[in-house]
């Protein structure tokens, strides 16, 4: 049986992986592995590409959906 390196990495959407994103990105760069990540924050940290949205933007949209703002009598900023 021979061992072959993977040659790439795919990091799933998970709170544990997100909390370790700097370490995962560093390891991928050190071993020259192209990485695909589940959120934009990985790419902002130096990862190759993501297939998901920004978690920060997602929370912002959940907290203040446009339809709620359209129905508001008064918006305090």
N, CA, C and O atoms as a Maestro MAE file, in Angstrom:
{
 s_m_m2io_version
 :::
 2.0.0
}

f_m_ct {
 s_m_title
 :::
 protein
 m_atom[308] {
  # First column is atom index #
  i_m_mmod_type
  r_m_x_coord
  r_m_y_coord
  r_m_z_coord
  i_m_residue_number
  s_m_chain_name
  s_m_pdb_residue_name
  s_m_pdb_atom_name
  i_m_atomic_number
  :::
  1 25 0.848 -1.170 0.000 1 A "UNK " " N  " 7
  2 3 0.000 0.000 0.000 1 A "UNK " " CA " 6
  3 2 0.896 1.237 0.000 1 A "UNK " " C  " 6
  4 15 1.812 1.345 0.815 1 A "UNK " " O  " 8
  5 25 0.634 2.158 -0.904 2 A "UNK " " N  " 7
  6 3 1.434 3.383 -0.955 2 A "UNK " " CA " 6
  7 2 0.603 4.561 -0.460 2 A "UNK " " C  " 6
  8 15 -0.625 4.551 -0.533 2 A "UNK " " O  " 8
  9 25 1.294 5.566 0.038 3 A "UNK " " N  " 7
  10 3 0.650 6.769 0.559 3 A "UNK " " CA " 6
  11 2 0.778 7.879 -0.461 3 A "UNK " " C  " 6
  12 15 1.869 8.151 -0.962 3 A "UNK " " O  " 8
  13 25 -0.338 8.521 -0.771 4 A "UNK " " N  " 7
  14 3 -0.327 9.670 -1.679 4 A "UNK " " CA " 6
  15 2 -0.908 10.872 -0.966 4 A "UNK " " C  " 6
  16 15 -1.976 10.759 -0.365 4 A "UNK " " O  " 8
  17 25 -0.247 12.020 -1.007 5 A "UNK " " N  " 7
  18 3 -0.791 13.221 -0.386 5 A "UNK " " CA " 6
  19 2 -2.098 13.644 -1.059 5 A "UNK " " C  " 6
  20 15 -2.315 13.371 -2.239 5 A "UNK " " O  " 8
  21 25 -2.944 14.298 -0.311 6 A "UNK " " N  " 7
  22 3 -4.256 14.694 -0.821 6 A "UNK " " CA " 6
  23 2 -4.155 15.703 -1.959 6 A "UNK " " C  " 6
  24 15 -4.869 15.580 -2.954 6 A "UNK " " O  " 8
  25 25 -3.287 16.689 -1.832 7 A "UNK " " N  " 7
  26 3 -3.128 17.675 -2.889 7 A "UNK " " CA " 6
  27 2 -4.106 18.830 -2.825 7 A "UNK " " C  " 6
  28 15 -4.003 19.766 -3.617 7 A "UNK " " O  " 8
  29 25 -5.050 18.785 -1.905 8 A "UNK " " N  " 7
  30 3 -6.032 19.857 -1.751 8 A "UNK " " CA " 6
  31 2 -6.760 19.671 -0.421 8 A "UNK " " C  " 6
  32 15 -6.682 18.613 0.205 8 A "UNK " " O  " 8
  33 25 -7.468 20.716 -0.006 9 A "UNK " " N  " 7
  34 3 -8.254 20.600 1.230 9 A "UNK " " CA " 6
  35 2 -9.606 21.276 1.050 9 A "UNK " " C  " 6
  36 15 -9.736 22.257 0.317 9 A "UNK " " O  " 8
  37 25 -10.589 20.746 1.718 10 A "UNK " " N  " 7
  38 3 -11.938 21.301 1.742 10 A "UNK " " CA " 6
  39 2 -12.344 21.368 3.201 10 A "UNK " " C  " 6
  40 15 -12.487 20.339 3.862 10 A "UNK " " O  " 8
  41 25 -12.531 22.582 3.704 11 A "UNK " " N  " 7
  42 3 -12.872 22.773 5.111 11 A "UNK " " CA " 6
  43 2 -14.358 23.079 5.213 11 A "UNK " " C  " 6
  44 15 -14.840 24.064 4.652 11 A "UNK " " O  " 8
  45 25 -15.078 22.228 5.933 12 A "UNK " " N  " 7
  46 3 -16.530 22.343 6.065 12 A "UNK " " CA " 6
  47 2 -16.926 23.497 6.989 12 A "UNK " " C  " 6
  48 15 -16.112 24.017 7.752 12 A "UNK " " O  " 8
  49 25 -18.184 23.873 6.897 13 A "UNK " " N  " 7
  50 3 -18.734 24.916 7.764 13 A "UNK " " CA " 6
  51 2 -18.945 24.334 9.156 13 A "UNK " " C  " 6
  52 15 -19.823 23.499 9.368 13 A "UNK " " O  " 8
  53 25 -18.134 24.784 10.089 14 A "UNK " " N  " 7
  54 3 -18.203 24.267 11.446 14 A "UNK " " CA " 6
  55 2 -17.590 25.307 12.378 14 A "UNK " " C  " 6
  56 15 -16.588 25.933 12.033 14 A "UNK " " O  " 8
  57 25 -18.178 25.496 13.550 15 A "UNK " " N  " 7
  58 3 -17.688 26.494 14.491 15 A "UNK " " CA " 6
  59 2 -16.252 26.206 14.925 15 A "UNK " " C  " 6
  60 15 -15.462 27.132 15.107 15 A "UNK " " O  " 8
  61 25 -15.912 24.929 15.090 16 A "UNK " " N  " 7
  62 3 -14.553 24.569 15.488 16 A "UNK " " CA " 6
  63 2 -13.545 24.989 14.419 16 A "UNK " " C  " 6
  64 15 -12.516 25.587 14.737 16 A "UNK " " O  " 8
  65 25 -13.836 24.679 13.149 17 A "UNK " " N  " 7
  66 3 -12.921 25.043 12.072 17 A "UNK " " CA " 6
  67 2 -12.814 26.557 11.922 17 A "UNK " " C  " 6
  68 15 -11.729 27.082 11.674 17 A "UNK " " O  " 8
  69 25 -13.931 27.256 12.071 18 A "UNK " " N  " 7
  70 3 -13.905 28.710 11.965 18 A "UNK " " CA " 6
  71 2 -13.046 29.313 13.065 18 A "UNK " " C  " 6
  72 15 -12.309 30.268 12.823 18 A "UNK " " O  " 8
  73 25 -13.134 28.768 14.265 19 A "UNK " " N  " 7
  74 3 -12.325 29.297 15.371 19 A "UNK " " CA " 6
  75 2 -10.842 29.013 15.172 19 A "UNK " " C  " 6
  76 15 -10.007 29.661 15.803 19 A "UNK " " O  " 8
  77 25 -10.495 28.064 14.313 20 A "UNK " " N  " 7
  78 3 -9.096 27.709 14.044 20 A "UNK " " CA " 6
  79 2 -8.675 28.107 12.632 20 A "UNK " " C  " 6
  80 15 -7.725 27.545 12.088 20 A "UNK " " O  " 8
  81 25 -9.376 29.074 12.037 21 A "UNK " " N  " 7
  82 3 -9.131 29.384 10.628 21 A "UNK " " CA " 6
  83 2 -7.713 29.878 10.353 21 A "UNK " " C  " 6
  84 15 -7.148 29.545 9.311 21 A "UNK " " O  " 8
  85 25 -7.125 30.657 11.251 22 A "UNK " " N  " 7
  86 3 -5.757 31.134 11.027 22 A "UNK " " CA " 6
  87 2 -4.790 29.948 10.955 22 A "UNK " " C  " 6
  88 15 -3.918 29.903 10.087 22 A "UNK " " O  " 8
  89 25 -4.950 28.999 11.862 23 A "UNK " " N  " 7
  90 3 -4.092 27.819 11.879 23 A "UNK " " CA " 6
  91 2 -4.301 26.971 10.619 23 A "UNK " " C  " 6
  92 15 -3.330 26.500 10.026 23 A "UNK " " O  " 8
  93 25 -5.542 26.776 10.212 24 A "UNK " " N  " 7
  94 3 -5.824 25.979 9.012 24 A "UNK " " CA " 6
  95 2 -5.256 26.629 7.752 24 A "UNK " " C  " 6
  96 15 -4.695 25.946 6.895 24 A "UNK " " O  " 8
  97 25 -5.401 27.942 7.644 25 A "UNK " " N  " 7
  98 3 -4.870 28.659 6.476 25 A "UNK " " CA " 6
  99 2 -3.349 28.582 6.458 25 A "UNK " " C  " 6
  100 15 -2.749 28.387 5.401 25 A "UNK " " O  " 8
  101 25 -2.727 28.732 7.617 26 A "UNK " " N  " 7
  102 3 -1.262 28.650 7.709 26 A "UNK " " CA " 6
  103 2 -0.754 27.273 7.314 26 A "UNK " " C  " 6
  104 15 0.225 27.159 6.577 26 A "UNK " " O  " 8
  105 25 -1.407 26.235 7.795 27 A "UNK " " N  " 7
  106 3 -1.002 24.870 7.451 27 A "UNK " " CA " 6
  107 2 -1.157 24.596 5.958 27 A "UNK " " C  " 6
  108 15 -0.290 23.976 5.343 27 A "UNK " " O  " 8
  109 25 -2.258 25.057 5.381 28 A "UNK " " N  " 7
  110 3 -2.464 24.864 3.941 28 A "UNK " " CA " 6
  111 2 -1.379 25.578 3.145 28 A "UNK " " C  " 6
  112 15 -0.858 25.027 2.175 28 A "UNK " " O  " 8
  113 25 -1.034 26.797 3.548 29 A "UNK " " N  " 7
  114 3 0.019 27.541 2.841 29 A "UNK " " CA " 6
  115 2 1.373 26.864 3.006 29 A "UNK " " C  " 6
  116 15 2.133 26.761 2.044 29 A "UNK " " O  " 8
  117 25 1.681 26.405 4.208 30 A "UNK " " N  " 7
  118 3 2.973 25.754 4.471 30 A "UNK " " CA " 6
  119 2 3.148 24.502 3.624 30 A "UNK " " C  " 6
  120 15 4.253 24.208 3.170 30 A "UNK " " O  " 8
  121 25 2.068 23.769 3.410 31 A "UNK " " N  " 7
  122 3 2.142 22.516 2.655 31 A "UNK " " CA " 6
  123 2 1.703 22.677 1.197 31 A "UNK " " C  " 6
  124 15 1.517 21.689 0.487 31 A "UNK " " O  " 8
  125 25 1.539 23.928 0.758 32 A "UNK " " N  " 7
  126 3 1.155 24.250 -0.625 32 A "UNK " " CA " 6
  127 2 -0.109 23.509 -1.060 32 A "UNK " " C  " 6
  128 15 -0.182 22.974 -2.167 32 A "UNK " " O  " 8
  129 25 -1.111 23.487 -0.161 33 A "UNK " " N  " 7
  130 3 -2.400 22.855 -0.478 33 A "UNK " " CA " 6
  131 2 -3.419 23.930 -0.836 33 A "UNK " " C  " 6
  132 15 -3.680 24.815 -0.021 33 A "UNK " " O  " 8
  133 25 -3.995 23.878 -2.017 34 A "UNK " " N  " 7
  134 3 -5.090 24.804 -2.303 34 A "UNK " " CA " 6
  135 2 -6.283 24.442 -1.422 34 A "UNK " " C  " 6
  136 15 -6.639 23.270 -1.295 34 A "UNK " " O  " 8
  137 25 -6.888 25.444 -0.826 35 A "UNK " " N  " 7
  138 3 -7.997 25.175 0.090 35 A "UNK " " CA " 6
  139 2 -9.274 25.869 -0.328 35 A "UNK " " C  " 6
  140 15 -9.258 27.010 -0.791 35 A "UNK " " O  " 8
  141 25 -10.376 25.170 -0.160 36 A "UNK " " N  " 7
  142 3 -11.710 25.726 -0.387 36 A "UNK " " CA " 6
  143 2 -12.395 25.732 0.973 36 A "UNK " " C  " 6
  144 15 -12.408 24.723 1.677 36 A "UNK " " O  " 8
  145 25 -12.957 26.867 1.332 37 A "UNK " " N  " 7
  146 3 -13.518 27.045 2.667 37 A "UNK " " CA " 6
  147 2 -14.994 27.406 2.588 37 A "UNK " " C  " 6
  148 15 -15.486 27.834 1.544 37 A "UNK " " O  " 8
  149 25 -15.691 27.229 3.696 38 A "UNK " " N  " 7
  150 3 -17.138 27.418 3.722 38 A "UNK " " CA " 6
  151 2 -17.560 28.859 3.946 38 A "UNK " " C  " 6
  152 15 -18.734 29.181 3.763 38 A "UNK " " O  " 8
  153 25 -16.648 29.734 4.334 39 A "UNK " " N  " 7
  154 3 -17.060 31.121 4.569 39 A "UNK " " CA " 6
  155 2 -15.999 32.111 4.102 39 A "UNK " " C  " 6
  156 15 -14.819 31.782 3.979 39 A "UNK " " O  " 8
  157 25 -16.444 33.296 3.854 40 A "UNK " " N  " 7
  158 3 -15.601 34.368 3.337 40 A "UNK " " CA " 6
  159 2 -14.474 34.743 4.288 40 A "UNK " " C  " 6
  160 15 -13.411 35.175 3.842 40 A "UNK " " O  " 8
  161 25 -14.688 34.585 5.588 41 A "UNK " " N  " 7
  162 3 -13.679 34.951 6.576 41 A "UNK " " CA " 6
  163 2 -12.359 34.209 6.363 41 A "UNK " " C  " 6
  164 15 -11.295 34.743 6.675 41 A "UNK " " O  " 8
  165 25 -12.415 32.995 5.840 42 A "UNK " " N  " 7
  166 3 -11.194 32.243 5.549 42 A "UNK " " CA " 6
  167 2 -10.404 32.917 4.430 42 A "UNK " " C  " 6
  168 15 -9.178 33.006 4.501 42 A "UNK " " O  " 8
  169 25 -11.096 33.386 3.407 43 A "UNK " " N  " 7
  170 3 -10.429 34.046 2.284 43 A "UNK " " CA " 6
  171 2 -9.853 35.385 2.734 43 A "UNK " " C  " 6
  172 15 -8.753 35.758 2.328 43 A "UNK " " O  " 8
  173 25 -10.591 36.102 3.564 44 A "UNK " " N  " 7
  174 3 -10.083 37.367 4.086 44 A "UNK " " CA " 6
  175 2 -8.824 37.141 4.925 44 A "UNK " " C  " 6
  176 15 -7.999 38.044 5.063 44 A "UNK " " O  " 8
  177 25 -8.675 35.943 5.484 45 A "UNK " " N  " 7
  178 3 -7.496 35.594 6.261 45 A "UNK " " CA " 6
  179 2 -6.363 35.021 5.426 45 A "UNK " " C  " 6
  180 15 -5.310 34.686 5.969 45 A "UNK " " O  " 8
  181 25 -6.557 34.900 4.104 46 A "UNK " " N  " 7
  182 3 -5.494 34.421 3.231 46 A "UNK " " CA " 6
  183 2 -5.774 33.108 2.526 46 A "UNK " " C  " 6
  184 15 -4.920 32.625 1.783 46 A "UNK " " O  " 8
  185 25 -6.946 32.512 2.733 47 A "UNK " " N  " 7
  186 3 -7.301 31.271 2.056 47 A "UNK " " CA " 6
  187 2 -7.548 31.495 0.577 47 A "UNK " " C  " 6
  188 15 -7.741 32.630 0.140 47 A "UNK " " O  " 8
  189 25 -7.544 30.423 -0.189 48 A "UNK " " N  " 7
  190 3 -7.669 30.511 -1.648 48 A "UNK " " CA " 6
  191 2 -9.052 30.959 -2.107 48 A "UNK " " C  " 6
  192 15 -9.170 31.933 -2.851 48 A "UNK " " O  " 8
  193 25 -10.103 30.260 -1.671 49 A "UNK " " N  " 7
  194 3 -11.460 30.607 -2.114 49 A "UNK " " CA " 6
  195 2 -12.494 30.043 -1.155 49 A "UNK " " C  " 6
  196 15 -12.217 29.126 -0.382 49 A "UNK " " O  " 8
  197 25 -13.692 30.609 -1.222 50 A "UNK " " N  " 7
  198 3 -14.799 30.100 -0.404 50 A "UNK " " CA " 6
  199 2 -16.028 29.926 -1.268 50 A "UNK " " C  " 6
  200 15 -16.131 30.513 -2.345 50 A "UNK " " O  " 8
  201 25 -16.953 29.126 -0.797 51 A "UNK " " N  " 7
  202 3 -18.204 28.918 -1.517 51 A "UNK " " CA " 6
  203 2 -19.384 29.396 -0.689 51 A "UNK " " C  " 6
  204 15 -20.533 29.098 -1.018 51 A "UNK " " O  " 8
  205 25 -19.118 30.132 0.380 52 A "UNK " " N  " 7
  206 3 -20.174 30.595 1.267 52 A "UNK " " CA " 6
  207 2 -20.199 32.100 1.399 52 A "UNK " " C  " 6
  208 15 -19.482 32.820 0.705 52 A "UNK " " O  " 8
  209 25 -21.027 32.550 2.291 53 A "UNK " " N  " 7
  210 3 -21.207 33.974 2.527 53 A "UNK " " CA " 6
  211 2 -20.389 34.439 3.719 53 A "UNK " " C  " 6
  212 15 -19.765 33.631 4.406 53 A "UNK " " O  " 8
  213 25 -20.395 35.727 3.959 54 A "UNK " " N  " 7
  214 3 -19.735 36.289 5.130 54 A "UNK " " CA " 6
  215 2 -20.635 36.074 6.348 54 A "UNK " " C  " 6
  216 15 -21.804 36.459 6.334 54 A "UNK " " O  " 8
  217 25 -20.099 35.469 7.384 55 A "UNK " " N  " 7
  218 3 -20.881 35.225 8.603 55 A "UNK " " CA " 6
  219 2 -21.306 36.547 9.228 55 A "UNK " " C  " 6
  220 15 -22.430 36.671 9.714 55 A "UNK " " O  " 8
  221 25 -20.417 37.534 9.219 56 A "UNK " " N  " 7
  222 3 -20.725 38.847 9.774 56 A "UNK " " CA " 6
  223 2 -21.908 39.475 9.043 56 A "UNK " " C  " 6
  224 15 -22.835 39.979 9.678 56 A "UNK " " O  " 8
  225 25 -21.881 39.449 7.713 57 A "UNK " " N  " 7
  226 3 -22.996 39.999 6.933 57 A "UNK " " CA " 6
  227 2 -24.284 39.224 7.171 57 A "UNK " " C  " 6
  228 15 -25.366 39.809 7.193 57 A "UNK " " O  " 8
  229 25 -24.175 37.926 7.346 58 A "UNK " " N  " 7
  230 3 -25.351 37.101 7.585 58 A "UNK " " CA " 6
  231 2 -26.045 37.520 8.890 58 A "UNK " " C  " 6
  232 15 -27.265 37.684 8.921 58 A "UNK " " O  " 8
  233 25 -25.271 37.691 9.954 59 A "UNK " " N  " 7
  234 3 -25.858 38.126 11.226 59 A "UNK " " CA " 6
  235 2 -26.453 39.526 11.123 59 A "UNK " " C  " 6
  236 15 -27.497 39.805 11.713 59 A "UNK " " O  " 8
  237 25 -25.796 40.399 10.379 60 A "UNK " " N  " 7
  238 3 -26.303 41.760 10.203 60 A "UNK " " CA " 6
  239 2 -27.658 41.734 9.493 60 A "UNK " " C  " 6
  240 15 -28.563 42.478 9.870 60 A "UNK " " O  " 8
  241 25 -27.809 40.895 8.482 61 A "UNK " " N  " 7
  242 3 -29.064 40.809 7.740 61 A "UNK " " CA " 6
  243 2 -30.172 40.183 8.573 61 A "UNK " " C  " 6
  244 15 -31.334 40.571 8.457 61 A "UNK " " O  " 8
  245 25 -29.819 39.224 9.405 62 A "UNK " " N  " 7
  246 3 -30.817 38.574 10.251 62 A "UNK " " CA " 6
  247 2 -31.366 39.557 11.275 62 A "UNK " " C  " 6
  248 15 -32.558 39.543 11.581 62 A "UNK " " O  " 8
  249 25 -30.481 40.423 11.810 63 A "UNK " " N  " 7
  250 3 -30.894 41.379 12.832 63 A "UNK " " CA " 6
  251 2 -31.751 42.506 12.297 63 A "UNK " " C  " 6
  252 15 -32.621 43.005 13.011 63 A "UNK " " O  " 8
  253 25 -31.531 42.924 11.048 64 A "UNK " " N  " 7
  254 3 -32.269 44.064 10.482 64 A "UNK " " CA " 6
  255 2 -32.713 43.794 9.060 64 A "UNK " " C  " 6
  256 15 -32.174 44.397 8.132 64 A "UNK " " O  " 8
  257 25 -33.705 42.884 8.850 65 A "UNK " " N  " 7
  258 3 -34.148 42.628 7.475 65 A "UNK " " CA " 6
  259 2 -34.831 43.863 6.885 65 A "UNK " " C  " 6
  260 15 -35.516 44.596 7.599 65 A "UNK " " O  " 8
  261 25 -34.643 44.094 5.579 66 A "UNK " " N  " 7
  262 3 -35.231 45.273 4.929 66 A "UNK " " CA " 6
  263 2 -36.746 45.365 5.097 66 A "UNK " " C  " 6
  264 15 -37.279 46.469 5.204 66 A "UNK " " O  " 8
  265 25 -37.453 44.236 5.125 67 A "UNK " " N  " 7
  266 3 -38.912 44.299 5.272 67 A "UNK " " CA " 6
  267 2 -39.305 44.828 6.646 67 A "UNK " " C  " 6
  268 15 -40.312 45.524 6.775 67 A "UNK " " O  " 8
  269 25 -38.533 44.508 7.661 68 A "UNK " " N  " 7
  270 3 -38.807 45.040 8.990 68 A "UNK " " CA " 6
  271 2 -38.560 46.542 9.026 68 A "UNK " " C  " 6
  272 15 -39.349 47.282 9.613 68 A "UNK " " O  " 8
  273 25 -37.487 46.999 8.411 69 A "UNK " " N  " 7
  274 3 -37.217 48.435 8.367 69 A "UNK " " CA " 6
  275 2 -38.289 49.177 7.580 69 A "UNK " " C  " 6
  276 15 -38.636 50.303 7.935 69 A "UNK " " O  " 8
  277 25 -38.822 48.572 6.520 70 A "UNK " " N  " 7
  278 3 -39.861 49.216 5.719 70 A "UNK " " CA " 6
  279 2 -41.149 49.383 6.520 70 A "UNK " " C  " 6
  280 15 -41.893 50.338 6.297 70 A "UNK " " O  " 8
  281 25 -41.421 48.472 7.445 71 A "UNK " " N  " 7
  282 3 -42.655 48.538 8.249 71 A "UNK " " CA " 6
  283 2 -42.509 49.362 9.515 71 A "UNK " " C  " 6
  284 15 -43.499 49.624 10.197 71 A "UNK " " O  " 8
  285 25 -41.274 49.780 9.846 72 A "UNK " " N  " 7
  286 3 -41.038 50.509 11.100 72 A "UNK " " CA " 6
  287 2 -41.624 51.912 11.028 72 A "UNK " " C  " 6
  288 15 -41.557 52.573 9.992 72 A "UNK " " O  " 8
  289 25 -42.200 52.358 12.141 73 A "UNK " " N  " 7
  290 3 -42.719 53.719 12.233 73 A "UNK " " CA " 6
  291 2 -41.582 54.729 12.432 73 A "UNK " " C  " 6
  292 15 -41.650 55.864 11.962 73 A "UNK " " O  " 8
  293 25 -40.536 54.283 13.142 74 A "UNK " " N  " 7
  294 3 -39.407 55.151 13.432 74 A "UNK " " CA " 6
  295 2 -38.158 54.289 13.561 74 A "UNK " " C  " 6
  296 15 -38.189 53.231 14.189 74 A "UNK " " O  " 8
  297 25 -37.054 54.746 12.960 75 A "UNK " " N  " 7
  298 3 -35.787 54.032 13.054 75 A "UNK " " CA " 6
  299 2 -34.818 54.919 13.804 75 A "UNK " " C  " 6
  300 15 -34.561 56.051 13.393 75 A "UNK " " O  " 8
  301 25 -34.277 54.415 14.901 76 A "UNK " " N  " 7
  302 3 -33.309 55.152 15.720 76 A "UNK " " CA " 6
  303 2 -31.930 54.602 15.416 76 A "UNK " " C  " 6
  304 15 -31.671 53.415 15.616 76 A "UNK " " O  " 8
  305 25 -31.046 55.456 14.935 77 A "UNK " " N  " 7
  306 3 -29.691 54.997 14.624 77 A "UNK " " CA " 6
  307 2 -28.702 55.516 15.617 77 A "UNK " " C  " 6
  308 15 -27.510 55.228 15.509 77 A "UNK " " O  " 8
  :::
 }
 m_bond[307] {
  # First column is bond index #
  i_m_from
  i_m_to
  i_m_order
  :::
  1 1 2 1
  2 2 3 1
  3 3 4 2
  4 3 5 1
  5 5 6 1
  6 6 7 1
  7 7 8 2
  8 7 9 1
  9 9 10 1
  10 10 11 1
  11 11 12 2
  12 11 13 1
  13 13 14 1
  14 14 15 1
  15 15 16 2
  16 15 17 1
  17 17 18 1
  18 18 19 1
  19 19 20 2
  20 19 21 1
  21 21 22 1
  22 22 23 1
  23 23 24 2
  24 23 25 1
  25 25 26 1
  26 26 27 1
  27 27 28 2
  28 27 29 1
  29 29 30 1
  30 30 31 1
  31 31 32 2
  32 31 33 1
  33 33 34 1
  34 34 35 1
  35 35 36 2
  36 35 37 1
  37 37 38 1
  38 38 39 1
  39 39 40 2
  40 39 41 1
  41 41 42 1
  42 42 43 1
  43 43 44 2
  44 43 45 1
  45 45 46 1
  46 46 47 1
  47 47 48 2
  48 47 49 1
  49 49 50 1
  50 50 51 1
  51 51 52 2
  52 51 53 1
  53 53 54 1
  54 54 55 1
  55 55 56 2
  56 55 57 1
  57 57 58 1
  58 58 59 1
  59 59 60 2
  60 59 61 1
  61 61 62 1
  62 62 63 1
  63 63 64 2
  64 63 65 1
  65 65 66 1
  66 66 67 1
  67 67 68 2
  68 67 69 1
  69 69 70 1
  70 70 71 1
  71 71 72 2
  72 71 73 1
  73 73 74 1
  74 74 75 1
  75 75 76 2
  76 75 77 1
  77 77 78 1
  78 78 79 1
  79 79 80 2
  80 79 81 1
  81 81 82 1
  82 82 83 1
  83 83 84 2
  84 83 85 1
  85 85 86 1
  86 86 87 1
  87 87 88 2
  88 87 89 1
  89 89 90 1
  90 90 91 1
  91 91 92 2
  92 91 93 1
  93 93 94 1
  94 94 95 1
  95 95 96 2
  96 95 97 1
  97 97 98 1
  98 98 99 1
  99 99 100 2
  100 99 101 1
  101 101 102 1
  102 102 103 1
  103 103 104 2
  104 103 105 1
  105 105 106 1
  106 106 107 1
  107 107 108 2
  108 107 109 1
  109 109 110 1
  110 110 111 1
  111 111 112 2
  112 111 113 1
  113 113 114 1
  114 114 115 1
  115 115 116 2
  116 115 117 1
  117 117 118 1
  118 118 119 1
  119 119 120 2
  120 119 121 1
  121 121 122 1
  122 122 123 1
  123 123 124 2
  124 123 125 1
  125 125 126 1
  126 126 127 1
  127 127 128 2
  128 127 129 1
  129 129 130 1
  130 130 131 1
  131 131 132 2
  132 131 133 1
  133 133 134 1
  134 134 135 1
  135 135 136 2
  136 135 137 1
  137 137 138 1
  138 138 139 1
  139 139 140 2
  140 139 141 1
  141 141 142 1
  142 142 143 1
  143 143 144 2
  144 143 145 1
  145 145 146 1
  146 146 147 1
  147 147 148 2
  148 147 149 1
  149 149 150 1
  150 150 151 1
  151 151 152 2
  152 151 153 1
  153 153 154 1
  154 154 155 1
  155 155 156 2
  156 155 157 1
  157 157 158 1
  158 158 159 1
  159 159 160 2
  160 159 161 1
  161 161 162 1
  162 162 163 1
  163 163 164 2
  164 163 165 1
  165 165 166 1
  166 166 167 1
  167 167 168 2
  168 167 169 1
  169 169 170 1
  170 170 171 1
  171 171 172 2
  172 171 173 1
  173 173 174 1
  174 174 175 1
  175 175 176 2
  176 175 177 1
  177 177 178 1
  178 178 179 1
  179 179 180 2
  180 179 181 1
  181 181 182 1
  182 182 183 1
  183 183 184 2
  184 183 185 1
  185 185 186 1
  186 186 187 1
  187 187 188 2
  188 187 189 1
  189 189 190 1
  190 190 191 1
  191 191 192 2
  192 191 193 1
  193 193 194 1
  194 194 195 1
  195 195 196 2
  196 195 197 1
  197 197 198 1
  198 198 199 1
  199 199 200 2
  200 199 201 1
  201 201 202 1
  202 202 203 1
  203 203 204 2
  204 203 205 1
  205 205 206 1
  206 206 207 1
  207 207 208 2
  208 207 209 1
  209 209 210 1
  210 210 211 1
  211 211 212 2
  212 211 213 1
  213 213 214 1
  214 214 215 1
  215 215 216 2
  216 215 217 1
  217 217 218 1
  218 218 219 1
  219 219 220 2
  220 219 221 1
  221 221 222 1
  222 222 223 1
  223 223 224 2
  224 223 225 1
  225 225 226 1
  226 226 227 1
  227 227 228 2
  228 227 229 1
  229 229 230 1
  230 230 231 1
  231 231 232 2
  232 231 233 1
  233 233 234 1
  234 234 235 1
  235 235 236 2
  236 235 237 1
  237 237 238 1
  238 238 239 1
  239 239 240 2
  240 239 241 1
  241 241 242 1
  242 242 243 1
  243 243 244 2
  244 243 245 1
  245 245 246 1
  246 246 247 1
  247 247 248 2
  248 247 249 1
  249 249 250 1
  250 250 251 1
  251 251 252 2
  252 251 253 1
  253 253 254 1
  254 254 255 1
  255 255 256 2
  256 255 257 1
  257 257 258 1
  258 258 259 1
  259 259 260 2
  260 259 261 1
  261 261 262 1
  262 262 263 1
  263 263 264 2
  264 263 265 1
  265 265 266 1
  266 266 267 1
  267 267 268 2
  268 267 269 1
  269 269 270 1
  270 270 271 1
  271 271 272 2
  272 271 273 1
  273 273 274 1
  274 274 275 1
  275 275 276 2
  276 275 277 1
  277 277 278 1
  278 278 279 1
  279 279 280 2
  280 279 281 1
  281 281 282 1
  282 282 283 1
  283 283 284 2
  284 283 285 1
  285 285 286 1
  286 286 287 1
  287 287 288 2
  288 287 289 1
  289 289 290 1
  290 290 291 1
  291 291 292 2
  292 291 293 1
  293 293 294 1
  294 294 295 1
  295 295 296 2
  296 295 297 1
  297 297 298 1
  298 298 299 1
  299 299 300 2
  300 299 301 1
  301 301 302 1
  302 302 303 1
  303 303 304 2
  304 303 305 1
  305 305 306 1
  306 306 307 1
  307 307 308 2
  :::
 }
}
